[in-house]
Amino acid sequence: MLGICRTSGEGLWSEVCQHVMITKLVVSYLSGETIETSKHGELRAYFDIDTWNRDGTLIYTDLLWIKDFRNLLRTYGFSEEAVNTVDYSESGMQGTQFVSLDIGQAFIRELSPLYNFTQNTLKTVEIAIELG
């Protein structure tokens, strides 16, 4: 488990207040061929379906969830600049087991192990890159 993000029940797609367990993060798309050349991409935040199984309702647009998710990223050492580039993707990209998020160049740049090494960050988060 990577963390918990709460829903407020005030999203456009759901009225449920719930604690949602985030299990893994996957970069599923990058605009360039490498981390260094990419300007934007898609990050999928997978969750435990036992903590969010709402018959097709989406977390999408819930302001508390995205606030908690950004805070979670900060606890793993992502900078404010990087976290500010993370936001919901369009509704058609949302899944039944993940939240689809747009990521910007600052976030992508911080995916590099070299960045974490040079910044001396001790916290790590498992982010898989599964392109194609």
Secondary structure as GFF3:
##gff-version 3
##sequence-region A 1 132
A	DSSP	beta_strand	3	8	.	.	.	ID=ss1
A	DSSP	beta_strand	17	30	.	.	.	ID=ss2
A	DSSP	beta_strand	40	47	.	.	.	ID=ss3
A	DSSP	alpha_helix	63	75	.	.	.	ID=ss4
A	DSSP	alpha_helix	80	83	.	.	.	ID=ss5
A	DSSP	beta_strand	87	88	.	.	.	ID=ss6
A	DSSP	three_ten_helix	91	93	.	.	.	ID=ss7
A	DSSP	beta_strand	98	104	.	.	.	ID=ss8
A	DSSP	alpha_helix	105	109	.	.	.	ID=ss9
A	DSSP	alpha_helix	113	118	.	.	.	ID=ss10
A	DSSP	beta_strand	127	129	.	.	.	ID=ss11
###
